[in-house]
Amino acid sequence: MVFILSDSLGETADLVVKAALSQFEGSPPAKVRRVPFVADPDDVKEVLRKAKGMNCILVYTFVLPKLREAVITGAKKLGLTAVDIMGPVLEALANIMPGPPRLEAGLMRRLDEDYFERIEAVEFAVRFDDGKDFRGFAWADVVLIGISRTSKTPLSLYLANQKIKAANVPLISGISPPEELFALPPGKIIGLTVSADKLVEIRQERLRTMGLHVNADYASPGRIAKEVAFAEEVMAKLGCPILDVTNMAVEEVATKIMQLINKGETL
């Protein structure tokens, strides 16, 4: 029998024990009992009471010295073998790291959850980018709308790295926006607008990088003025917050969006 004691889930010790047990293939399998979320020396004493007289070992991953000491002392009294997975590594690292350990249980699990939340948000942003799929609106934290070159995609990806699920939809003059937008609470939508003059510059530069003529209709002042007016009309109908991104970096706009979310001005 192997008792695994942990102040978190015990996944780290479980992996180590299973890796070690795999070296004993052909022998009768050992039972493994995981005891997670041990928070007090009394919890350790309870496990020791159950382990007394058994053919077993104790494997533990505690960051708190008082819990490690409880296992060491108790196991010695009962003549049990105890293996510390975390302690020696913490002590060795303390000799080379600039600061002391935080001694908080479950930090790695929290970091893993944080990582996967970011990945999920990035995948969401890619899937629901540029109006590819309107079905994602219901699961989005925010839906960004605006005409071409208002930084909808970069903003969606930036927000995703803050664990915010953002979908975005282009507003195209003369084409009705999806009905799904009007079914959302206004606070879940944020409109992005930009001055017509600035948009002319942006689109002309875009045409240059593509090797196209800067006087193409895509960058004509007349067309852009109509697109801006159309977008503002749609945003007014939706009743959503509007951010002018004319002279703002993506980071600045994203910060304002997060402020709106945190203030509860988006749903």
Backbone as JSON, one array per atom type, in Angstrom:
{
  "sequence": "MVFILSDSLGETADLVVKAALSQFEGSPPAKVRRVPFVADPDDVKEVLRKAKGMNCILVYTFVLPKLREAVITGAKKLGLTAVDIMGPVLEALANIMPGPPRLEAGLMRRLDEDYFERIEAVEFAVRFDDGKDFRGFAWADVVLIGISRTSKTPLSLYLANQKIKAANVPLISGISPPEELFALPPGKIIGLTVSADKLVEIRQERLRTMGLHVNADYASPGRIAKEVAFAEEVMAKLGCPILDVTNMAVEEVATKIMQLINKGETL",
  "N": [[0.85, -1.19, 0.0], [0.51, 2.2, -0.83], [0.46, 5.29, 0.55], [-0.49, 8.45, -0.46], [0.09, 11.67, 0.39], [-1.0, 15.02, 0.31], [-1.01, 18.63, 0.18], [-2.45, 19.68, -1.76], [-3.89, 18.5, -4.71], [-2.4, 16.2, -5.02], [-1.39, 15.24, -7.37], [1.2, 15.41, -8.43], [2.84, 13.72, -6.78], [1.46, 11.38, -7.25], [2.01, 10.83, -9.94], [4.77, 10.38, -9.79], [4.88, 8.13, -8.1], [3.46, 6.23, -9.65], [5.15, 6.08, -11.84], [7.38, 4.94, -10.62], [6.3, 2.5, -9.69], [5.83, 1.25, -12.09], [8.19, 0.08, -12.68], [8.16, -2.29, -11.41], [6.84, -4.3, -12.76], [5.08, -7.28, -13.15], [5.19, -8.03, -10.55], [2.89, -8.42, -7.78], [0.32, -6.0, -7.96], [0.61, -2.85, -6.32], [-1.5, -1.2, -4.0], [-2.71, 2.1, -4.26], [-3.35, 4.89, -2.37], [-4.71, 7.99, -2.42], [-4.51, 10.95, -0.52], [-5.79, 13.9, -0.52], [-5.54, 17.54, -0.09], [-4.57, 17.95, 2.55], [-4.38, 19.78, 5.43], [-3.63, 20.23, 8.03], [-1.63, 19.23, 10.86], [-3.07, 17.37, 12.37], [-4.57, 16.05, 10.47], [-2.61, 14.6, 9.24], [-1.89, 12.89, 11.32], [-4.18, 11.3, 11.44], [-4.02, 9.83, 9.06], [-1.66, 8.45, 9.58], [-2.52, 6.89, 11.71], [-4.22, 5.11, 10.41], [-2.39, 3.86, 8.79], [-0.77, 2.48, 10.51], [0.86, -0.47, 11.38], [0.53, -1.57, 8.88], [1.8, -2.94, 5.78], [3.34, -0.71, 4.23], [4.14, 2.42, 2.55], [4.7, 5.94, 2.96], [4.15, 8.63, 0.88], [4.76, 11.95, 0.23], [3.85, 15.34, -0.62], [4.34, 18.19, 0.54], [4.27, 21.7, 1.04], [4.37, 23.19, 3.31], [6.39, 23.42, 6.15], [5.57, 22.46, 8.71], [3.77, 20.4, 8.18], [5.34, 18.57, 6.82], [7.11, 17.94, 8.86], [5.37, 16.73, 10.65], [4.78, 14.33, 9.34], [7.33, 13.15, 9.18], [8.05, 12.87, 11.9], [5.9, 11.31, 12.94], [5.96, 9.01, 11.28], [8.44, 7.96, 11.94], [8.08, 7.2, 14.62], [6.29, 5.11, 14.29], [7.69, 3.36, 12.8], [7.52, 3.46, 10.04], [8.14, 3.88, 6.5], [8.79, 6.94, 4.99], [8.56, 9.11, 2.25], [9.73, 12.08, 1.04], [8.71, 14.13, -1.45], [8.61, 16.83, -2.26], [9.98, 18.5, -0.37], [13.0, 18.26, -0.33], [13.62, 19.33, -2.88], [12.56, 21.92, -2.74], [14.21, 22.95, -0.7], [16.72, 22.8, -1.92], [16.38, 24.53, -4.1], [15.98, 26.89, -2.71], [18.53, 27.64, -2.11], [19.54, 28.77, -4.4], [17.73, 30.49, -5.54], [16.53, 33.91, -5.77], [14.7, 34.79, -3.86], [12.63, 33.77, -1.01], [10.63, 30.68, -0.86], [7.1, 30.71, -1.64], [5.41, 29.08, -0.24], [2.77, 28.15, -0.6], [0.0, 26.1, -1.12], [-0.98, 24.2, -4.03], [-0.23, 25.91, -6.15], [0.86, 25.28, -8.69], [-1.24, 23.95, -9.93], [-3.07, 26.03, -10.1], [-1.69, 27.7, -11.85], [-1.68, 26.09, -14.12], [-4.43, 26.0, -14.69], [-4.84, 28.67, -15.29], [-3.3, 28.91, -17.6], [-4.66, 27.16, -19.39], [-7.13, 28.43, -19.53], [-6.44, 30.72, -20.91], [-5.6, 29.62, -23.36], [-8.03, 28.52, -24.21], [-9.51, 30.86, -24.56], [-8.07, 32.08, -26.63], [-8.43, 30.23, -28.71], [-11.16, 30.51, -28.98], [-11.33, 33.18, -29.88], [-10.13, 32.96, -32.4], [-11.84, 31.17, -33.68], [-14.25, 32.57, -33.77], [-13.71, 34.84, -35.21], [-13.97, 37.78, -37.23], [-16.68, 37.53, -37.91], [-17.14, 34.86, -38.6], [-18.69, 32.85, -37.45], [-21.72, 33.13, -36.07], [-22.86, 31.86, -33.96], [-21.34, 31.81, -31.7], [-21.75, 34.04, -30.19], [-23.34, 33.89, -27.88], [-21.71, 32.72, -25.98], [-19.64, 34.43, -25.71], [-17.59, 36.79, -23.94], [-17.47, 39.36, -24.69], [-18.49, 41.16, -27.6], [-17.04, 42.49, -30.39], [-17.58, 45.12, -32.65], [-17.27, 46.74, -35.82], [-16.04, 48.72, -38.61], [-13.88, 47.76, -41.38], [-10.39, 47.57, -40.58], [-10.35, 48.55, -37.96], [-9.04, 47.37, -35.94], [-10.17, 45.01, -34.89], [-9.59, 42.2, -34.9], [-6.84, 42.04, -33.86], [-7.4, 43.1, -31.31], [-9.22, 41.22, -30.28], [-7.55, 38.99, -29.97], [-5.65, 40.0, -28.22], [-7.23, 40.47, -25.96], [-7.93, 37.85, -25.48], [-5.61, 36.83, -24.41], [-5.83, 37.84, -21.96], [-7.63, 36.23, -20.87], [-10.2, 36.7, -21.75], [-13.04, 36.04, -23.57], [-13.54, 36.93, -26.77], [-15.54, 37.77, -29.49], [-15.75, 38.92, -32.89], [-17.21, 41.15, -35.28], [-17.47, 42.28, -38.59], [-18.66, 45.41, -39.82], [-20.35, 46.14, -42.64], [-20.99, 48.42, -45.1], [-24.24, 48.75, -46.37], [-24.89, 46.13, -46.03], [-26.86, 44.24, -43.98], [-26.32, 43.85, -40.5], [-25.76, 40.79, -38.61], [-28.68, 39.19, -37.3], [-28.38, 38.02, -34.85], [-26.85, 39.74, -33.34], [-28.6, 41.7, -32.42], [-30.02, 40.32, -30.61], [-28.52, 40.2, -28.39], [-27.63, 41.47, -25.09], [-27.2, 44.98, -24.91], [-24.94, 45.82, -23.51], [-23.09, 43.82, -23.89], [-21.86, 44.17, -26.2], [-19.35, 45.99, -27.94], [-18.72, 48.84, -29.73], [-16.43, 49.83, -32.25], [-14.94, 52.65, -33.47], [-13.52, 54.95, -35.86], [-11.84, 57.89, -37.04], [-12.73, 59.26, -40.22], [-10.69, 60.43, -41.79], [-8.32, 59.37, -40.67], [-8.75, 56.69, -41.23], [-8.61, 56.67, -43.98], [-5.85, 57.11, -44.34], [-4.84, 54.77, -43.1], [-5.88, 52.72, -44.73], [-4.83, 53.38, -47.21], [-2.12, 52.96, -46.74], [-2.22, 50.26, -46.31], [-2.92, 49.37, -48.87], [-0.6, 50.11, -50.24], [1.32, 48.38, -49.11], [0.41, 46.07, -50.21], [1.0, 46.38, -52.79], [-0.76, 47.74, -54.41], [-2.76, 50.31, -56.06], [-3.03, 53.43, -54.44], [-5.26, 54.96, -54.76], [-7.46, 53.36, -54.98], [-10.87, 52.22, -54.71], [-11.33, 51.16, -52.18], [-9.96, 52.75, -50.39], [-11.04, 55.22, -50.74], [-12.12, 58.51, -49.83], [-14.87, 59.11, -49.96], [-16.22, 56.61, -49.94], [-15.32, 55.61, -47.47], [-16.37, 57.49, -45.68], [-19.09, 56.93, -45.91], [-19.09, 54.3, -44.9], [-18.28, 54.71, -42.24], [-20.4, 56.28, -41.3], [-22.5, 54.45, -41.61], [-21.74, 52.43, -39.82], [-21.86, 53.82, -37.37], [-24.56, 54.29, -37.27], [-25.61, 51.7, -36.99], [-24.49, 51.02, -34.51], [-25.77, 52.85, -32.88], [-28.39, 51.93, -33.03], [-28.09, 49.51, -31.73], [-27.39, 50.36, -29.24], [-24.98, 50.19, -27.88], [-21.84, 50.53, -26.0], [-19.35, 52.77, -27.29], [-16.13, 53.0, -28.64], [-13.63, 55.23, -29.62], [-11.06, 54.6, -31.68], [-9.15, 56.03, -32.97], [-6.53, 57.32, -32.52], [-5.25, 55.46, -30.93], [-3.36, 52.86, -29.41], [-3.45, 49.24, -29.7], [-3.18, 48.07, -27.17], [-4.03, 50.13, -25.49], [-6.73, 50.44, -26.21], [-7.69, 47.9, -25.56], [-7.34, 47.96, -22.81], [-9.24, 49.88, -22.07], [-11.55, 48.5, -22.82], [-11.45, 46.34, -21.04], [-11.76, 47.75, -18.69], [-14.38, 48.64, -18.97], [-15.68, 46.17, -18.87], [-14.98, 45.31, -16.28], [-16.23, 47.26, -14.77], [-18.76, 46.54, -15.07], [-20.15, 47.5, -17.16], [-20.33, 46.16, -19.44], [-21.92, 43.07, -20.24]],
  "CA": [[0.0, 0.0, 0.0], [1.2, 3.48, -0.87], [-0.36, 6.44, 0.91], [0.0, 9.71, -1.01], [-0.45, 12.8, 1.14], [-0.7, 16.29, -0.36], [-1.79, 19.79, 0.58], [-3.26, 20.03, -2.92], [-4.56, 17.3, -5.24], [-1.53, 15.03, -4.95], [-1.13, 14.73, -8.72], [2.64, 15.29, -8.63], [3.3, 12.49, -6.12], [0.81, 10.25, -7.91], [2.77, 10.53, -11.16], [6.06, 9.81, -9.39], [4.63, 6.78, -7.58], [3.1, 5.35, -10.76], [6.36, 5.85, -12.64], [8.22, 4.0, -9.88], [5.64, 1.2, -9.67], [5.93, 0.62, -13.41], [9.44, -0.69, -12.71], [7.92, -3.56, -10.72], [5.89, -5.06, -13.56], [5.2, -8.71, -12.87], [4.91, -8.21, -9.13], [1.5, -8.08, -7.43], [0.18, -4.54, -7.98], [0.44, -2.18, -5.03], [-2.62, -0.28, -3.93], [-2.32, 3.5, -4.04], [-4.44, 5.68, -1.8], [-4.37, 9.41, -2.4], [-5.17, 11.75, 0.51], [-5.54, 15.28, -0.93], [-5.95, 18.7, 0.71], [-4.17, 17.85, 3.96], [-4.13, 21.17, 5.82], [-3.3, 20.36, 9.44], [-0.94, 18.05, 11.39], [-4.04, 16.37, 12.84], [-4.93, 15.26, 9.29], [-1.49, 13.67, 9.05], [-2.01, 11.88, 12.38], [-5.26, 10.39, 11.08], [-3.49, 8.91, 8.05], [-0.7, 7.58, 10.26], [-3.29, 5.92, 12.49], [-4.7, 4.08, 9.49], [-1.24, 3.16, 8.21], [-0.08, 1.74, 11.57], [0.84, -1.93, 11.28], [0.38, -2.01, 7.5], [2.98, -3.0, 4.92], [3.06, 0.45, 3.37], [5.02, 3.58, 2.62], [4.04, 7.23, 2.85], [4.78, 9.54, -0.07], [4.06, 13.21, 0.47], [4.28, 16.6, -1.25], [3.88, 19.32, 1.35], [5.12, 22.88, 1.0], [4.46, 23.73, 4.67], [7.32, 22.63, 6.98], [4.91, 21.8, 9.84], [3.17, 19.16, 7.7], [6.44, 17.64, 6.55], [7.63, 17.51, 10.15], [4.39, 15.81, 11.24], [4.95, 13.01, 8.71], [8.63, 12.59, 9.57], [8.0, 12.46, 13.32], [4.93, 10.22, 13.11], [6.43, 7.79, 10.6], [9.57, 7.43, 12.71], [7.53, 6.54, 15.81], [5.58, 3.89, 13.9], [8.58, 2.51, 12.02], [7.09, 3.47, 8.64], [8.98, 4.6, 5.55], [8.15, 8.13, 4.42], [9.36, 9.69, 1.17], [9.38, 13.48, 0.8], [8.95, 14.48, -2.85], [8.73, 18.28, -2.46], [10.89, 19.18, 0.55], [14.4, 18.4, -0.76], [13.71, 20.22, -4.05], [12.36, 23.28, -2.23], [15.4, 23.35, 0.05], [17.81, 23.0, -2.88], [16.09, 25.75, -4.86], [16.13, 28.04, -1.82], [19.95, 28.02, -2.1], [19.94, 29.47, -5.63], [16.71, 31.46, -5.94], [16.74, 35.2, -5.11], [13.76, 35.01, -2.77], [12.15, 32.55, -0.35], [9.43, 30.1, -1.48], [5.83, 31.28, -1.17], [4.81, 28.1, 0.68], [1.33, 28.1, -0.84], [-0.38, 24.84, -1.76], [-1.79, 24.23, -5.25], [0.13, 26.97, -7.09], [1.05, 24.76, -10.05], [-2.56, 23.68, -10.5], [-3.66, 27.31, -10.46], [-1.01, 28.17, -13.05], [-2.17, 25.28, -15.23], [-5.79, 26.46, -15.0], [-4.68, 29.97, -15.92], [-2.79, 28.66, -18.95], [-5.7, 26.57, -20.22], [-8.15, 29.45, -19.76], [-5.93, 31.58, -21.98], [-5.66, 28.86, -24.62], [-9.43, 28.42, -24.59], [-9.94, 32.17, -25.04], [-7.44, 32.31, -27.94], [-9.14, 29.38, -29.67], [-12.48, 31.15, -29.17], [-11.14, 34.38, -30.71], [-9.85, 32.52, -33.77], [-13.04, 30.53, -34.25], [-15.32, 33.54, -33.98], [-13.11, 36.06, -35.77], [-14.46, 38.35, -38.49], [-18.05, 37.11, -38.21], [-17.17, 33.52, -39.21], [-19.73, 32.02, -36.87], [-22.5, 33.95, -35.14], [-23.35, 31.05, -32.84], [-20.49, 32.01, -30.54], [-22.09, 35.25, -29.45], [-23.94, 33.57, -26.59], [-20.66, 32.32, -25.04], [-18.6, 35.46, -25.68], [-17.61, 37.78, -22.86], [-17.7, 40.64, -25.37], [-18.52, 41.09, -29.07], [-16.54, 43.74, -30.95], [-18.08, 45.4, -33.99], [-16.66, 47.93, -36.43], [-15.72, 48.55, -40.03], [-12.55, 47.22, -41.64], [-9.21, 48.27, -40.08], [-10.52, 49.16, -36.64], [-8.27, 46.52, -35.0], [-11.05, 44.03, -34.21], [-8.9, 40.92, -34.69], [-5.77, 42.17, -32.85], [-8.01, 43.31, -30.0], [-9.78, 39.95, -29.82], [-6.44, 38.14, -29.54], [-5.06, 40.61, -27.02], [-8.15, 40.19, -24.86], [-7.85, 36.41, -25.21], [-4.46, 36.62, -23.53], [-6.29, 38.25, -20.62], [-8.66, 35.22, -20.57], [-11.51, 37.24, -22.13], [-13.51, 35.48, -24.84], [-14.04, 38.02, -27.61], [-15.89, 37.54, -30.9], [-15.82, 40.21, -33.59], [-18.04, 41.15, -36.49], [-17.27, 43.48, -39.42], [-19.85, 46.12, -40.29], [-20.13, 46.44, -44.06], [-22.04, 49.33, -45.57], [-25.2, 48.17, -47.3], [-25.2, 44.75, -45.64], [-27.43, 44.23, -42.64], [-25.58, 43.04, -39.54], [-26.5, 39.58, -38.24], [-29.78, 39.36, -36.33], [-27.91, 37.55, -33.55], [-26.34, 40.89, -32.59], [-29.71, 42.42, -31.8], [-30.56, 39.49, -29.54], [-27.62, 40.31, -27.25], [-27.74, 42.67, -24.26], [-26.34, 46.03, -25.49], [-23.67, 45.9, -22.8], [-22.18, 42.74, -24.27], [-21.28, 44.59, -27.48], [-18.59, 47.24, -27.93], [-18.48, 49.35, -31.07], [-15.14, 50.47, -32.49], [-15.04, 53.62, -34.56], [-12.27, 55.66, -36.17], [-12.12, 59.05, -37.89], [-12.63, 58.95, -41.65], [-9.37, 60.84, -42.29], [-7.34, 58.39, -40.22], [-9.0, 55.43, -41.92], [-8.07, 56.83, -45.34], [-4.41, 56.88, -44.22], [-4.59, 53.36, -42.79], [-6.18, 51.87, -45.88], [-3.86, 53.68, -48.28], [-0.88, 52.28, -46.38], [-2.5, 48.84, -46.54], [-2.84, 49.15, -50.32], [0.8, 50.21, -50.63], [2.02, 47.15, -48.73], [-0.06, 45.01, -51.1], [1.42, 46.71, -54.15], [-1.92, 48.23, -55.16], [-2.85, 51.76, -56.19], [-3.61, 54.03, -53.23], [-6.54, 55.62, -55.07], [-8.5, 52.35, -55.14], [-12.12, 52.56, -54.03], [-11.23, 50.7, -50.8], [-9.44, 53.83, -49.56], [-11.58, 56.52, -51.16], [-12.77, 59.24, -48.74], [-16.32, 59.01, -50.07], [-16.65, 55.29, -49.47], [-15.04, 55.49, -46.04], [-17.34, 58.32, -44.94], [-20.34, 56.17, -45.88], [-18.91, 53.16, -44.0], [-18.26, 55.21, -40.87], [-21.76, 56.69, -40.97], [-23.3, 53.24, -41.5], [-21.36, 51.77, -38.57], [-22.38, 54.6, -36.26], [-26.02, 54.09, -37.25], [-25.84, 50.37, -36.42], [-24.15, 51.07, -33.08], [-26.83, 53.61, -32.21], [-29.54, 51.04, -32.92], [-27.77, 48.49, -30.73], [-27.27, 51.01, -27.94], [-23.78, 49.66, -27.24], [-20.75, 51.48, -25.79], [-18.54, 53.0, -28.49], [-14.78, 53.49, -28.38], [-12.95, 55.82, -30.76], [-9.7, 54.05, -31.67], [-8.4, 56.79, -33.98], [-5.1, 57.5, -32.22], [-4.97, 54.6, -29.77], [-2.73, 51.55, -29.65], [-4.3, 48.1, -29.34], [-3.12, 47.89, -25.72], [-4.85, 51.16, -24.85], [-8.15, 50.12, -26.44], [-7.99, 46.7, -24.77], [-7.45, 48.38, -21.4], [-10.55, 50.53, -21.91], [-12.57, 47.44, -22.9], [-11.41, 45.6, -19.77], [-12.32, 48.63, -17.67], [-15.83, 48.58, -19.14], [-16.11, 44.86, -18.39], [-14.83, 45.28, -14.83], [-17.21, 48.17, -14.17], [-20.09, 45.98, -15.28], [-20.85, 48.21, -18.24], [-20.63, 45.12, -20.42], [-22.52, 41.94, -19.54]],
  "C": [[0.89, 1.25, 0.0], [0.2, 4.57, -0.51], [0.29, 7.7, 0.32], [-0.69, 10.85, -0.27], [-0.05, 14.1, 0.45], [-1.55, 17.4, 0.21], [-2.58, 20.35, -0.59], [-3.93, 18.74, -3.41], [-3.71, 16.04, -5.13], [-1.17, 14.46, -6.31], [0.36, 14.5, -8.96], [3.17, 13.98, -8.04], [2.71, 11.27, -6.8], [1.57, 9.84, -9.16], [4.1, 9.87, -10.82], [5.89, 8.37, -8.93], [4.31, 5.82, -8.71], [4.3, 5.06, -11.65], [7.27, 4.84, -11.95], [7.61, 2.6, -9.88], [5.74, 0.48, -11.01], [7.21, -0.21, -13.55], [9.29, -2.06, -12.05], [6.87, -4.4, -11.45], [6.14, -6.56, -13.35], [4.98, -9.04, -11.42], [3.44, -7.93, -8.86], [1.35, -6.56, -7.35], [-0.04, -3.97, -6.57], [-0.77, -1.25, -5.1], [-2.09, 1.12, -3.62], [-3.53, 4.25, -3.51], [-4.0, 7.13, -1.7], [-5.18, 10.14, -1.33], [-4.89, 13.23, 0.19], [-5.96, 16.31, 0.13], [-5.72, 18.51, 2.22], [-3.75, 19.26, 4.4], [-3.6, 21.32, 7.24], [-2.56, 19.1, 9.9], [-1.88, 16.97, 11.91], [-4.51, 15.48, 11.69], [-3.85, 14.21, 9.03], [-1.58, 12.54, 10.08], [-3.09, 10.85, 12.06], [-4.8, 9.37, 10.04], [-2.5, 7.94, 8.69], [-1.4, 6.51, 11.09], [-3.77, 4.77, 11.62], [-3.55, 3.23, 8.94], [-0.52, 2.27, 9.22], [-0.25, 0.23, 11.39], [0.69, -2.46, 9.87], [1.74, -2.12, 6.8], [2.83, -1.89, 3.88], [4.2, 1.46, 3.45], [4.16, 4.83, 2.5], [4.83, 8.09, 1.87], [4.04, 10.87, 0.04], [4.69, 14.39, -0.28], [3.65, 17.75, -0.49], [4.83, 20.51, 1.16], [5.29, 23.47, 2.4], [5.37, 22.84, 5.53], [6.62, 21.88, 8.11], [4.25, 20.47, 9.43], [4.24, 18.12, 7.4], [6.98, 17.07, 7.86], [6.68, 16.51, 10.82], [4.52, 14.41, 10.65], [6.25, 12.36, 9.18], [8.59, 12.04, 10.99], [7.08, 11.25, 13.52], [5.39, 8.93, 12.49], [7.57, 7.14, 11.37], [9.09, 6.67, 13.94], [6.91, 5.19, 15.47], [6.46, 2.94, 13.09], [8.18, 2.41, 10.56], [8.07, 4.25, 7.77], [8.2, 5.77, 4.96], [9.08, 8.77, 3.41], [8.84, 11.09, 0.88], [9.73, 13.84, -0.64], [9.29, 15.96, -3.0], [9.84, 18.92, -1.63], [12.31, 19.34, 0.07], [14.57, 19.35, -1.95], [13.53, 21.67, -3.63], [13.62, 23.8, -1.54], [16.57, 23.62, -0.88], [17.61, 24.29, -3.67], [16.28, 27.0, -4.01], [17.58, 28.53, -1.77], [20.35, 28.83, -3.33], [18.94, 30.54, -6.07], [16.88, 32.76, -5.15], [15.83, 35.46, -3.92], [13.29, 33.71, -2.16], [10.93, 31.98, -1.06], [8.17, 30.69, -0.86], [5.12, 30.37, -0.17], [3.28, 28.14, 0.61], [0.99, 26.83, -1.6], [-1.14, 25.1, -3.06], [-1.42, 25.29, -6.26], [0.26, 26.46, -8.52], [-0.29, 24.49, -10.71], [-3.23, 24.98, -10.92], [-3.02, 27.88, -11.71], [-1.48, 27.4, -14.27], [-3.56, 25.74, -15.66], [-5.74, 27.79, -15.73], [-4.25, 29.81, -17.37], [-3.9, 28.14, -19.86], [-6.85, 27.54, -20.48], [-7.73, 30.39, -20.88], [-6.02, 30.88, -23.34], [-7.1, 28.77, -25.12], [-9.93, 29.74, -25.16], [-9.34, 32.49, -26.41], [-8.15, 31.49, -29.02], [-10.52, 29.96, -29.99], [-12.35, 32.34, -30.11], [-10.9, 34.01, -32.17], [-11.1, 31.96, -34.43], [-14.11, 31.55, -34.61], [-14.79, 34.9, -34.45], [-13.84, 36.47, -37.05], [-15.83, 37.82, -38.9], [-18.15, 35.74, -38.84], [-18.35, 32.69, -38.73], [-20.47, 32.82, -35.81], [-22.98, 33.18, -33.92], [-22.52, 31.25, -31.58], [-20.86, 33.2, -29.69], [-22.57, 34.95, -28.03], [-22.87, 33.24, -25.54], [-19.56, 33.37, -24.91], [-18.73, 36.34, -24.43], [-17.9, 39.16, -23.45], [-17.69, 40.39, -26.88], [-18.12, 42.46, -29.61], [-17.1, 43.92, -32.36], [-17.42, 46.68, -34.51], [-16.36, 47.66, -37.88], [-14.29, 48.05, -40.16], [-11.46, 48.15, -41.15], [-9.45, 49.04, -38.8], [-9.93, 48.25, -35.54], [-9.11, 45.49, -34.26], [-10.3, 42.73, -33.91], [-7.75, 41.04, -33.7], [-6.31, 42.37, -31.43], [-8.56, 42.01, -29.43], [-8.69, 39.03, -29.28], [-5.76, 38.69, -28.3], [-5.92, 40.31, -25.81], [-8.11, 38.71, -24.47], [-6.7, 36.1, -24.27], [-4.72, 37.14, -22.12], [-7.44, 37.35, -20.16], [-10.08, 35.75, -20.84], [-11.88, 36.68, -23.49], [-14.18, 36.58, -25.66], [-14.33, 37.52, -29.02], [-15.89, 38.9, -31.58], [-16.54, 40.08, -34.92], [-17.76, 42.42, -37.3], [-18.62, 44.1, -39.8], [-19.55, 46.61, -41.71], [-21.3, 47.25, -44.58], [-22.93, 48.65, -46.6], [-25.58, 46.75, -46.98], [-25.68, 44.76, -44.19], [-26.59, 43.37, -41.7], [-26.4, 41.83, -39.12], [-27.55, 39.86, -37.17], [-29.35, 38.95, -34.93], [-27.37, 38.69, -32.69], [-27.45, 41.57, -31.8], [-30.38, 41.61, -30.7], [-29.71, 39.56, -28.27], [-27.95, 41.52, -26.39], [-26.8, 43.74, -24.83], [-24.97, 46.1, -24.83], [-22.67, 44.83, -23.15], [-21.44, 43.07, -25.57], [-20.49, 45.87, -27.27], [-18.31, 47.63, -29.38], [-17.13, 50.05, -31.15], [-15.29, 51.42, -33.68], [-13.71, 54.34, -34.72], [-12.62, 56.82, -37.1], [-11.9, 58.67, -39.35], [-11.25, 59.29, -42.2], [-8.29, 59.83, -41.91], [-7.5, 57.08, -40.97], [-8.52, 55.49, -43.37], [-6.57, 56.54, -45.32], [-4.1, 55.39, -44.01], [-4.79, 52.49, -44.02], [-5.24, 52.13, -47.05], [-2.54, 52.96, -48.0], [-1.04, 50.77, -46.6], [-2.39, 48.5, -48.02], [-1.4, 49.2, -50.8], [1.55, 48.91, -50.32], [1.62, 45.98, -49.61], [0.32, 45.26, -52.55], [0.3, 47.21, -55.04], [-1.95, 49.75, -55.16], [-3.58, 52.35, -55.0], [-4.95, 54.71, -53.5], [-7.67, 54.62, -55.33], [-9.72, 52.72, -54.3], [-12.09, 52.2, -52.55], [-10.79, 51.82, -49.85], [-9.99, 55.19, -49.94], [-12.32, 57.2, -50.01], [-14.29, 59.11, -48.76], [-16.84, 57.7, -49.54], [-16.46, 55.16, -47.97], [-16.02, 56.31, -45.22], [-18.67, 57.6, -44.82], [-20.23, 54.99, -44.9], [-18.95, 53.59, -42.54], [-19.67, 55.59, -40.42], [-22.66, 55.48, -40.77], [-23.02, 52.54, -40.16], [-21.93, 52.5, -37.36], [-23.89, 54.44, -36.14], [-26.36, 52.74, -36.63], [-25.58, 50.38, -34.92], [-25.22, 51.81, -32.28], [-28.07, 52.74, -32.02], [-29.32, 49.98, -31.83], [-27.69, 49.08, -29.33], [-26.04, 50.56, -27.17], [-22.76, 50.77, -26.94], [-19.9, 51.59, -27.05], [-17.19, 53.56, -28.08], [-14.17, 54.02, -29.67], [-11.48, 55.4, -30.71], [-8.75, 54.82, -32.57], [-6.91, 56.87, -33.7], [-4.67, 56.65, -31.03], [-4.32, 53.29, -30.21], [-3.69, 50.45, -29.2], [-4.34, 47.92, -27.82], [-4.01, 48.89, -24.98], [-6.34, 50.85, -25.0], [-8.56, 48.92, -25.6], [-8.16, 47.05, -23.29], [-8.8, 49.03, -21.14], [-11.68, 49.5, -21.95], [-12.62, 46.67, -21.58], [-11.97, 46.44, -18.63], [-13.84, 48.62, -17.74], [-16.39, 47.27, -18.59], [-16.08, 44.83, -16.86], [-15.83, 46.18, -14.11], [-18.64, 47.66, -14.32], [-20.88, 46.7, -16.36], [-21.03, 47.32, -19.45], [-21.09, 43.92, -19.64], [-21.82, 40.64, -19.94]]
}
